[in-house]
Amino acid sequence: MVNNVLDLLPTDQDVASYQENGYWISPPILSDEVLDAAERGMHRHYAEDVDHDLAGDPHRELWGWRATDGEVLRKNDYASLRVDELALLVGQSVISATAARLSGAAEIRLWHDQLLYKPSGAARPGNVGWHTDRQYWRSCASQQMLTAWVPFHDVTEAHGPLMFAAGSHRWQEEADLSFFDQDLSTIGRYADAHDLRIVTATLGRGQVSFHHVRTLHGSGPNHSGEARRSIAVHLQPGDNHHVHAHNADGSLVRHGNDRLAAARPDGTPDYADPAVCPRLWPPVR
């Protein structure tokens, strides 16, 4: 199995492209069987038919989208910790080994995941505003975290795929943009200072896109006639750990993982807690 995984890893040229552009799109690396199972797991999650509840979230306050929210963009964090078919996908060694190769990390752990469903033709557009993942993960020491975006089907321009601002992970300034902003023209405020090159990640089934924690990305509306169904697998190098960071109002930055993870001896959340952030690469024997 490991030999097959190693055969699928990015080449030196691919790694150089990732370092230059802040994203990389793989060839097909996931099987139909794994993706079919993930689709079943997605339906089970939406029906609240889960295999596990989160020990640190007994009242499901971190659940995310529910049926009562209607036909809008759905986002459900920690889905792979609840549903076994989604854990099977997130645990695919080819994903975490690729992340290790791209980031240069010796070890990769799960940070968390997000089950994503973008309806077609919804009354509200369902845009994902331009943002970096780093701005939401400021309690993390690592600057080399990354995300694998895994669609469950072919993704065309009509589906509202991910878009990347190539090279934005190398900008000196922190972009002041928001996941929740529906106005995708906000990226234009950086046009004077940078040569903006926007790349759209259209993928065939089985392909995966990877992007750096500081890469600006977003996505537009879905006009495909079918829901865009995917999971974002957020990944951390093994040496990542909690650091104290503050918001503009002076309050301490907190993440959902701070609530779920066990405490370290110094009282900080343990971002290596195997129940929340299991090691994915190298595989645990």
N, C-alpha and C positions, 0 to 999 in steps of 0.2 A: 504493500500500500504506500509506504513512504517513498519507495523508488518511483512509483507512478506520480506522486505529488511532486517530487523533485524535477521530474521531466516537464512539468507544466509551469515551473517558476519563471519569473521575468528574467530576461537576458541582461547582460551588462548595459546594452543599449537601451533597454526598457527602463532600467533603474536610472540611467542618466536622463532619460526623457521625463521621468517622474520628478527628479530633483530640479530639473529646469522649469517644468510647467506646473508642478503641484498636483497632477492627476495622472492616472494611467488606466487604460481600458484593456482588460484581459481578452484573450481569445475565449472560446467556450471552455469552461472548466468545471461546470456543474452538470450533473446528469438530470435527465427528465424525471427519473424516479425521485430524486431528492426534492426537486421543484414541485412535482405533483404532491408529494407529502406535505410540503410547506403550504401549498394552497389549501389542503385539507385542514392543516393546523390553523391557518388564518380564519377559515370559516368557523372552526371550533371556538377560537378566541372570541370572535364577534358574538357567538351564541353564549358566551360565558361558560363554555364547557371546557374546563381546564384540568390539567393533571396535578398542578401544584398552586398553592397560594404563597405569596411572599411573606416570610416570617416577620419582616419588619413593617408590613403593611396589612395588618389583619382586617381593616375595613375597606381595603381596595381603593384607598385615596389616590394611589398612583396609577390607577387603571387606565385613564385616558378616555378615548371615544367610547360612547355607549349608544345603543340603538335610539334612545330618546333624543340624541343630538341631531338626528336627521341625516340627509344626504349631503354631507359636507366632507372636506378633507379630514380623513381619520388619522390619528397618531396615537399609538399605544406603546408606551415604553415597557421594557422588561418582558416582552411577550415570550421570548425564548426561555425565560425562567418559569413560565407558567405552562407552556404547551410543548410536549415532547417532540412533535414533528418539527417545530420551529427551532428547538434546541439541536436537532439533528442537522439542520442546515447551518446554523451558526457555528456548530462544532466541526464543520468540514475542514480538514487539515489544509487543503489547498488554499483556502481563504487566508487562514492565519499564517501559513508559511509564506504566502505572497506578501502579506503585510510585513513580516519579518525581513524579507529580502528588500522590499522597497525602502523601509525605514532604517535598515541596518541594525535592528534590535535582535539580540540573542534569544529573547523570550517575548511572546505576545500573550496578553490576557484580554479577556472581554472587558470593555468598559461598561457599555450597556447597549441595548438594541432598541430600534423603533420600528414597529409594524406600521406600514404606510399604505393608504388606500385613497387614491384621488379619483372621485367620480367623474364621469364624462358628462359635460353639458349641465353641470349643477348651476343653480341660481346664483350662487356665489362662486367666483372664478376658481378658488382653491390654489392660488399662487403660493409658492414658498418664497418669501422675500430673500434678497441677497443678504448673506451673512457668512461668518466663519464659525466653525464649531468651537474654536478656541475661546471666543467671547463668552460661551456658556460653560466652559470647563476651566475657569480661572483658578479653581482650587487644586488644579493638577500641576505638578512640577514639570512634567515632560512637555517639550515643544515638538515632539515627533509622533504624537498620536495621529491616527488616521482612521478613515471610514471606508468600509466596503459597502457599496450600494448594490443590492441584489434584486433585480426585477424577476418576477415569476413567469414572464412571457416576453415576446419580442416587444421592444419599445421603439416607436417611430417618433418623428417630429410631432405628430398629432397627439401623442399621449401626454405631452407636457413633461419631457424628460429633464434630467438634471442638466444645468448649464454651469460651466466653470469660467472664471476669469483667469485665463492661463497666466502663470507666473505671479499671481497675487500673493502667494505664500512668502514671496521674497520681499514684499513691500516693507519699508521701515515702519510706517505708521499702522496703527490698528484701525481697521475700517469701522466706521460708526454706522452700521446698518442693522436691520432686524429681520429675523425669520418671519415675523408676523406682519411685516409691511407688504401689502398687496401691490404696491407701486414698484414695478420692476425697473422703472426709469431712474431710480435712485443711484444705480451704478454709474450713471453719467457724471456724477459729481467728482469722480476720480479721473475723468478723461484728460484733464489738463496736465495732471502730474504723471500720468502713466499711459503707455501704449496699450489701450484696452483691446484684448483679443478674447472674444467670447466663443467658447466651444460647446457644442451641444452633444450630449452623450446618448446617441441612439445605439441600442444594443440588440443583438439577437439573444434568444433564450439560451441561458447557460453562461453568457458573458457577465462579467462583474466590473464595475468601475470603482477605482480607489482614489481617494483624494486626501491631501495633507490637511492637518488640523487648522492651518491658517489660510487655506485656499477659499476665496470667495465663491459661493455657489448659490443657486436658487433654481426655481422652475416655474413655468407658466401653466396656463389652463390646459385641461384635457379635452380635446375635441374628437377623440378617436372613435367614439361610439361604444367603448368598453371601459371599465374602471382600470386605472393604472395601479397595479398591485405589486408591492415590493417590501423589502425589509432593509433597513440601514443597520449595519453591524459596526458599532463604534469600538475601536481597538486601542489598547495601550501597551507600550513597551513594559517589560517586566520591572524596570527600575522606576516606573512612575509611582509617585506617592503624594499624599495630601500636603498642601501648603496653605498658610493663612493668606487670604486675599480679601479686600474690602470693596464694597460698592461705593458709588459716589456719595451716598448718604452716610457712609461710615459703618454700615452694617456688614457683618461677615458674609462673604460669598458662601453659599451652600448649594449642594447638588443632591439629587435624589439618592445617590450612592451613599452620601453621608448618613442618611437615615437608615439604610438597609445594611450597610457593612458593619462588621464587628469593630470594636474599638481597639486600637493599639495600646501598648502600655502607657504612652504619653497622653492618651485620651483622644487622639485624632482618629478619624475613620481609616480602616485598613483597606486600601484599594487593591490589595492582594487577597482579600477574603475569598476563599474558593467557592463559597456558597453564592456569592454575588458576582464576582469577577474571576471566574475560573481560568486557569491556564489553558490556552488553546494550542500553543506551539512553543517548544516541542510537545508532542502528545504526552499526557500523563500516563505512565505505565502502571 
